């Protein structure tokens, strides 16, 4: 051991994807095999995401060819059997760090005498219309308030990319870019300016590399 403090945790096991879905539990991390009876790992992951489950999904499988299907379901990582202990340790270090960021990093949005505390991980994208910024969240809610996009952007971290003069997007929710449109994991689209399409692609590749995708 290297002297690091190991966070406390509890583990639950399920015989297949159906049993996991029926449990209706909201786990921080879910490990999924792809080859499972009744409901395979990819379909299980997609059903979890349809329920707006934000668990970190880590696939553990012998199937190299399913990696792209896994990330369509917003996989956090893709580990091949037999597990490499160093790779697994790096993945867990990143996962614990990501969970800590979800807890710690938030933005306070003030609207008159009221305010909202919004976790950065919950923000899908924001846009500016006129003098207002509209913050679109993963749960479908939108908060609007008077400000400009530059001030908002300064409060964000490396997950966020300015894809258009009026839009800032969370790279965690980006699933592709085509014909001047950014495809989002929820199924929606937002514009990307022609001059920033290449920068967006590079930002996505860099971000995925940093997370060892």
Residue frames as qw, qx, qy, qz and C-alpha x, y, z in Angstrom:
[[0.000, 0.887, 0.462, 0.000, 0.00, 0.00, 0.00],
 [0.429, 0.448, -0.014, 0.785, 1.18, 3.58, -0.63],
 [0.213, -0.200, -0.497, 0.817, -0.27, 5.04, 2.56],
 [0.270, -0.228, -0.275, -0.894, -3.41, 6.50, 1.03],
 [0.386, 0.086, 0.658, -0.641, -6.58, 6.43, 3.06],
 [0.077, -0.196, -0.883, -0.420, -9.09, 4.00, 1.60],
 [0.435, -0.152, 0.043, -0.886, -12.65, 5.45, 1.58],
 [0.418, 0.076, 0.828, -0.366, -15.33, 3.38, 3.25],
 [0.467, 0.171, -0.515, -0.698, -17.66, 1.50, 0.91],
 [0.649, 0.048, 0.685, -0.327, -20.26, -1.25, 0.69],
 [0.157, 0.247, -0.786, -0.545, -20.72, -3.77, -2.11],
 [0.720, 0.215, 0.466, -0.466, -23.85, -5.46, -3.49],
 [0.090, -0.220, 0.849, 0.473, -23.88, -8.21, -6.09],
 [0.698, 0.345, 0.198, -0.596, -26.57, -9.13, -8.63],
 [0.675, 0.010, 0.717, 0.174, -26.88, -12.26, -10.75],
 [0.412, 0.406, 0.585, 0.569, -27.95, -10.38, -13.89],
 [0.063, 0.181, 0.120, 0.974, -29.01, -7.02, -15.27],
 [0.442, -0.537, -0.515, -0.500, -32.70, -7.55, -14.49],
 [0.633, -0.518, -0.486, 0.308, -31.93, -8.09, -10.80],
 [0.364, -0.114, -0.111, 0.918, -29.89, -4.87, -10.73],
 [0.150, -0.314, -0.321, -0.881, -32.70, -2.87, -12.35],
 [0.562, -0.546, -0.565, -0.259, -35.32, -4.37, -10.03],
 [0.549, -0.310, -0.476, 0.613, -33.27, -3.34, -6.99],
 [0.018, 0.899, 0.270, 0.345, -33.90, 0.33, -7.84],
 [0.613, -0.633, -0.047, 0.470, -30.74, 1.22, -5.91],
 [0.342, 0.925, -0.092, 0.141, -28.66, 4.26, -6.80],
 [0.845, -0.296, 0.069, 0.440, -25.03, 3.12, -6.61],
 [0.093, -0.849, 0.279, 0.438, -22.01, 5.39, -7.00],
 [0.130, 0.504, -0.763, -0.383, -20.25, 2.82, -9.22],
 [0.890, 0.149, 0.302, -0.308, -21.73, -0.07, -11.18],
 [0.127, -0.427, 0.823, 0.352, -19.53, -2.81, -12.69],
 [0.807, 0.348, 0.187, -0.438, -21.14, -4.58, -15.64],
 [0.436, -0.121, 0.796, 0.403, -20.17, -7.58, -17.70],
 [0.402, 0.284, -0.360, -0.793, -21.48, -7.51, -21.27],
 [0.512, -0.008, -0.809, -0.287, -22.27, -11.22, -21.56],
 [0.271, -0.039, 0.705, -0.655, -25.12, -11.78, -19.09],
 [0.042, 0.349, 0.927, 0.132, -28.26, -13.91, -19.15],
 [0.075, 0.750, 0.632, -0.180, -31.65, -12.37, -20.02],
 [0.151, 0.985, 0.084, 0.026, -30.36, -8.80, -20.37],
 [0.769, 0.196, -0.118, 0.597, -26.81, -8.06, -21.49],
 [0.446, -0.455, -0.224, 0.737, -24.62, -5.37, -19.97],
 [0.122, 0.100, 0.304, 0.940, -25.08, -2.83, -22.77],
 [0.324, -0.542, -0.569, -0.528, -28.89, -2.98, -22.59],
 [0.537, -0.601, -0.495, 0.325, -28.75, -2.83, -18.79],
 [0.364, -0.250, -0.044, 0.896, -26.60, 0.29, -19.00],
 [0.054, -0.281, -0.426, -0.858, -28.96, 1.96, -21.50],
 [0.446, -0.626, -0.596, -0.234, -31.97, 1.24, -19.27],
 [0.506, -0.504, -0.350, 0.607, -30.14, 2.74, -16.30],
 [0.201, -0.083, 0.139, 0.966, -29.46, 5.89, -18.29],
 [0.216, -0.470, -0.579, -0.630, -33.09, 6.09, -19.42],
 [0.522, -0.684, -0.504, 0.081, -33.95, 6.27, -15.74],
 [0.052, 0.897, -0.170, 0.404, -31.53, 9.20, -15.42],
 [0.854, -0.470, 0.024, 0.222, -29.20, 7.08, -13.31],
 [0.255, 0.902, -0.319, 0.139, -25.83, 8.84, -13.00],
 [0.835, -0.426, 0.316, 0.149, -23.80, 5.96, -11.55],
 [0.096, 0.688, -0.647, -0.314, -20.28, 5.55, -12.93],
 [0.956, 0.174, 0.146, -0.185, -20.62, 2.53, -15.25],
 [0.072, -0.646, 0.737, 0.186, -17.48, 0.43, -15.62],
 [0.926, 0.224, -0.150, -0.264, -17.60, -2.51, -18.02],
 [0.343, -0.520, 0.781, 0.030, -15.50, -5.58, -17.21],
 [0.869, 0.368, 0.172, -0.281, -15.52, -7.97, -20.16],
 [0.633, -0.187, 0.603, 0.448, -13.54, -10.16, -22.56],
 [0.517, 0.652, 0.505, 0.229, -15.19, -8.49, -25.57],
 [0.345, -0.301, 0.144, 0.878, -12.91, -5.86, -27.09],
 [0.124, 0.296, 0.603, 0.730, -15.28, -5.14, -29.98],
 [0.202, -0.746, -0.622, -0.121, -18.09, -3.68, -27.82],
 [0.390, -0.282, -0.258, 0.838, -16.15, -0.69, -26.53],
 [0.056, -0.135, -0.236, -0.961, -17.98, 1.88, -28.69],
 [0.475, -0.496, -0.614, -0.390, -21.38, 0.47, -27.76],
 [0.540, -0.452, -0.538, 0.463, -20.42, 0.80, -24.11],
 [0.235, -0.214, -0.119, 0.941, -19.58, 4.47, -24.39],
 [0.234, -0.377, -0.487, -0.752, -22.87, 5.16, -26.15],
 [0.593, -0.616, -0.510, -0.095, -24.32, 4.24, -22.76],
 [0.133, -0.869, 0.234, -0.415, -21.98, 6.77, -21.11],
 [0.908, -0.212, -0.249, 0.261, -19.53, 4.25, -19.71],
 [0.308, -0.918, 0.241, 0.064, -16.88, 5.60, -17.38],
 [0.068, -0.611, 0.765, 0.194, -14.30, 3.00, -18.34],
 [0.920, 0.240, -0.168, -0.261, -13.94, -0.30, -20.18],
 [0.313, -0.604, 0.731, -0.052, -11.72, -2.95, -18.60],
 [0.762, 0.281, -0.518, -0.267, -10.72, -6.16, -20.33],
 [0.846, -0.386, 0.349, -0.115, -10.43, -9.53, -18.65],
 [0.650, -0.468, -0.474, 0.367, -8.17, -10.75, -17.25],
 [0.137, -0.983, -0.094, -0.076, -7.97, -7.55, -15.23],
 [0.569, 0.377, -0.300, 0.666, -4.69, -5.69, -15.12],
 [0.487, -0.615, -0.479, 0.393, -4.23, -4.64, -11.49],
 [0.299, -0.239, 0.008, 0.924, -2.49, -1.36, -12.36],
 [0.123, -0.290, -0.494, -0.811, -5.20, -0.35, -14.83],
 [0.445, -0.609, -0.645, -0.123, -7.90, -1.24, -12.33],
 [0.453, -0.504, -0.346, 0.649, -6.21, 0.82, -9.60],
 [0.133, -0.046, 0.193, 0.971, -5.94, 3.85, -11.91],
 [0.268, -0.441, -0.613, -0.598, -9.60, 3.51, -12.84],
 [0.494, -0.634, -0.578, 0.145, -10.67, 3.36, -9.20],
 [0.371, -0.331, -0.157, 0.853, -8.51, 6.35, -8.30],
 [0.038, -0.131, -0.353, -0.925, -10.18, 8.37, -11.04],
 [0.386, -0.520, -0.679, -0.347, -13.64, 7.15, -10.06],
 [0.463, -0.580, -0.491, 0.456, -13.17, 8.17, -6.43],
 [0.229, -0.220, 0.044, 0.947, -11.87, 11.55, -7.58],
 [0.161, -0.293, -0.550, -0.766, -14.84, 12.01, -9.93],
 [0.437, -0.607, -0.661, -0.054, -17.31, 11.17, -7.17],
 [0.402, -0.483, -0.308, 0.714, -15.60, 13.69, -4.89],
 [0.074, -0.018, 0.266, 0.961, -15.91, 16.35, -7.59],
 [0.278, -0.486, -0.672, -0.484, -19.60, 15.59, -8.00],
 [0.470, -0.648, -0.543, 0.252, -20.04, 16.26, -4.31],
 [0.429, -0.488, -0.130, 0.749, -17.77, 19.26, -3.97],
 [0.165, -0.073, 0.336, 0.924, -18.05, 21.30, -7.17],
 [0.131, 0.722, 0.678, -0.031, -21.17, 23.41, -7.48],
 [0.151, 0.272, 0.146, 0.939, -22.18, 26.83, -8.69],
 [0.006, 0.560, 0.608, -0.563, -24.41, 29.25, -6.78],
 [0.100, 0.417, 0.505, 0.749, -26.89, 31.02, -9.04],
 [0.022, -0.395, -0.485, 0.780, -28.44, 34.11, -7.51],
 [0.028, -0.484, -0.612, -0.625, -31.82, 35.32, -8.70],
 [0.344, -0.715, -0.122, -0.597, -33.01, 38.37, -6.81],
 [0.445, -0.599, 0.472, -0.469, -33.34, 37.40, -3.15],
 [0.951, -0.100, 0.257, -0.141, -33.16, 33.64, -3.87],
 [0.116, 0.652, -0.720, -0.208, -30.36, 31.35, -4.96],
 [0.982, 0.091, -0.019, -0.167, -29.85, 27.84, -6.36],
 [0.336, -0.598, 0.712, 0.149, -26.89, 25.54, -5.72],
 [0.877, 0.414, -0.056, -0.236, -26.29, 23.50, -8.90],
 [0.714, -0.355, 0.519, 0.309, -23.62, 20.74, -9.09],
 [0.178, 0.611, -0.512, -0.578, -21.45, 21.18, -12.18],
 [0.156, -0.071, 0.962, 0.211, -21.91, 17.50, -13.01],
 [0.342, 0.535, 0.722, -0.273, -25.65, 18.13, -13.34],
 [0.273, 0.734, -0.066, -0.618, -25.24, 20.88, -15.97],
 [0.762, 0.335, 0.501, 0.238, -25.63, 19.58, -19.54],
 [0.418, 0.315, 0.244, 0.817, -25.19, 22.92, -21.29],
 [0.030, -0.717, -0.366, 0.593, -25.98, 26.57, -20.92],
 [0.366, 0.489, 0.456, 0.647, -26.96, 29.18, -23.44],
 [0.076, -0.408, -0.220, 0.883, -27.37, 32.91, -23.49],
 [0.145, 0.624, 0.631, 0.438, -30.42, 34.65, -24.93],
 [0.104, -0.890, -0.142, -0.421, -30.50, 38.40, -24.69],
 [0.068, -0.690, 0.487, -0.530, -29.37, 39.35, -21.21],
 [0.805, -0.358, 0.313, -0.355, -30.17, 35.98, -19.65],
 [0.169, 0.383, -0.907, -0.043, -28.19, 32.76, -19.17],
 [0.878, -0.107, -0.043, -0.465, -30.21, 29.53, -19.31],
 [0.103, -0.450, 0.877, -0.131, -28.69, 26.58, -17.43],
 [0.842, 0.039, -0.313, -0.438, -30.02, 23.23, -18.69],
 [0.376, -0.473, 0.747, -0.277, -29.65, 20.36, -16.24],
 [0.169, 0.151, -0.955, -0.191, -29.60, 16.59, -16.57],
 [0.158, 0.324, 0.857, -0.369, -32.91, 16.21, -14.75],
 [0.164, 0.595, 0.662, 0.426, -34.67, 18.29, -17.39],
 [0.184, -0.874, -0.326, 0.310, -34.87, 21.46, -15.29],
 [0.468, 0.496, 0.100, 0.725, -33.71, 24.84, -16.59],
 [0.335, -0.734, -0.282, 0.519, -32.65, 27.81, -14.48],
 [0.411, 0.637, 0.198, 0.622, -32.45, 31.26, -16.03],
 [0.394, -0.773, -0.197, 0.457, -30.94, 34.40, -14.55],
 [0.316, 0.946, -0.044, 0.061, -29.42, 37.70, -15.64],
 [0.554, -0.591, 0.440, 0.388, -25.72, 37.38, -16.45],
 [0.547, 0.678, -0.388, -0.301, -23.42, 36.87, -19.42],
 [0.984, 0.100, -0.148, 0.022, -21.81, 33.67, -20.66],
 [0.462, 0.578, -0.479, 0.472, -18.28, 34.90, -19.98],
 [0.352, -0.526, 0.500, -0.591, -18.94, 35.23, -16.24],
 [0.930, -0.114, 0.150, -0.316, -20.60, 31.82, -16.18],
 [0.857, 0.388, -0.306, 0.145, -17.73, 30.17, -18.10],
 [0.161, 0.641, -0.565, 0.494, -15.14, 31.45, -15.60],
 [0.591, -0.388, 0.498, -0.502, -16.85, 29.39, -12.89],
 [0.967, 0.151, -0.054, -0.199, -16.73, 26.13, -14.84],
 [0.569, -0.516, 0.599, 0.226, -13.98, 23.49, -14.95],
 [0.040, -0.401, 0.744, 0.533, -12.25, 21.55, -17.77],
 [0.383, 0.322, 0.865, -0.014, -15.40, 19.54, -18.52],
 [0.332, 0.799, 0.388, -0.318, -16.96, 22.56, -20.23],
 [0.436, 0.001, 0.487, 0.757, -16.28, 23.74, -23.78],
 [0.268, 0.623, 0.111, -0.726, -17.44, 26.91, -25.54],
 [0.511, 0.214, 0.755, 0.351, -18.84, 25.36, -28.73],
 [0.169, 0.693, 0.478, 0.512, -20.60, 28.52, -29.91],
 [0.110, 0.351, -0.204, 0.907, -20.61, 32.17, -28.94],
 [0.545, -0.372, 0.039, -0.750, -23.93, 31.54, -27.20],
 [0.938, -0.205, -0.183, -0.210, -23.41, 27.98, -25.90],
 [0.043, -0.576, 0.775, -0.257, -21.22, 26.21, -23.36],
 [0.892, -0.051, -0.323, -0.313, -21.46, 22.40, -23.19],
 [0.601, -0.524, 0.587, -0.145, -20.42, 19.79, -20.63],
 [0.371, 0.461, -0.756, -0.279, -18.22, 17.27, -22.47],
 [0.267, -0.061, 0.921, -0.278, -19.55, 14.47, -20.25],
 [0.558, 0.456, 0.541, -0.433, -22.85, 14.77, -22.13],
 [0.395, 0.631, -0.388, -0.543, -21.49, 15.07, -25.68],
 [0.792, 0.042, 0.609, -0.006, -22.06, 12.03, -27.89],
 [0.604, 0.255, 0.525, 0.543, -20.90, 13.38, -31.23],
 [0.067, 0.667, -0.040, -0.741, -20.72, 16.30, -33.62],
 [0.414, 0.249, 0.737, 0.473, -22.11, 16.47, -37.14],
 [0.144, 0.597, 0.516, 0.597, -23.23, 19.15, -39.61],
 [0.016, -0.468, 0.116, -0.876, -22.86, 22.02, -37.18],
 [0.705, -0.508, -0.095, -0.485, -24.70, 20.24, -34.36],
 [0.016, 0.360, -0.847, 0.391, -23.49, 18.76, -31.07],
 [0.705, -0.265, -0.566, -0.334, -25.39, 15.56, -30.18],
 [0.297, -0.489, 0.552, -0.607, -26.19, 15.23, -26.50],
 [0.072, 0.053, -0.986, 0.138, -26.67, 12.05, -24.50],
 [0.360, 0.337, 0.619, -0.611, -30.29, 12.97, -23.75],
 [0.468, 0.475, 0.706, 0.237, -31.03, 13.05, -27.46],
 [0.166, 0.938, 0.187, -0.238, -31.07, 16.81, -27.98],
 [0.672, 0.312, 0.158, 0.653, -28.78, 18.95, -30.12],
 [0.139, -0.898, -0.069, 0.411, -27.12, 22.34, -29.77],
 [0.608, 0.782, -0.066, 0.121, -25.18, 24.32, -32.38],
 [0.667, -0.440, 0.223, 0.558, -21.42, 24.34, -32.77],
 [0.278, 0.870, -0.149, -0.378, -19.86, 27.09, -34.83],
 [0.865, 0.482, -0.101, 0.101, -17.97, 26.04, -37.94],
 [0.282, 0.743, -0.482, 0.369, -14.74, 27.52, -36.63],
 [0.389, -0.518, 0.624, -0.436, -14.99, 25.55, -33.37],
 [0.957, 0.044, -0.095, -0.269, -15.92, 22.10, -34.68],
 [0.730, 0.356, -0.502, 0.296, -12.30, 20.95, -34.91],
 [0.017, -0.475, 0.570, -0.670, -11.50, 22.43, -31.49],
 [0.766, -0.252, 0.212, -0.552, -14.48, 20.57, -30.04],
 [0.951, 0.152, -0.269, -0.031, -13.26, 17.26, -31.48],
 [0.492, 0.435, -0.554, 0.512, -9.77, 17.87, -30.10],
 [0.331, -0.446, 0.444, -0.703, -11.19, 18.84, -26.71],
 [0.913, -0.132, 0.026, -0.385, -13.24, 15.62, -26.61],
 [0.861, 0.263, -0.390, 0.193, -10.24, 13.46, -27.54],
 [0.220, 0.487, -0.545, 0.646, -8.07, 15.20, -24.96],
 [0.566, -0.379, 0.315, -0.661, -10.73, 14.85, -22.29],
 [0.971, -0.019, -0.114, -0.209, -11.23, 11.14, -23.04],
 [0.687, 0.375, -0.492, 0.380, -7.45, 10.57, -22.96],
 [0.090, -0.508, 0.505, -0.692, -7.20, 12.27, -19.57],
 [0.741, -0.231, 0.329, -0.538, -9.84, 9.86, -18.29],
 [0.207, -0.320, 0.916, 0.128, -8.06, 6.89, -19.92],
 [0.785, 0.343, 0.241, -0.456, -11.01, 5.99, -22.20]]
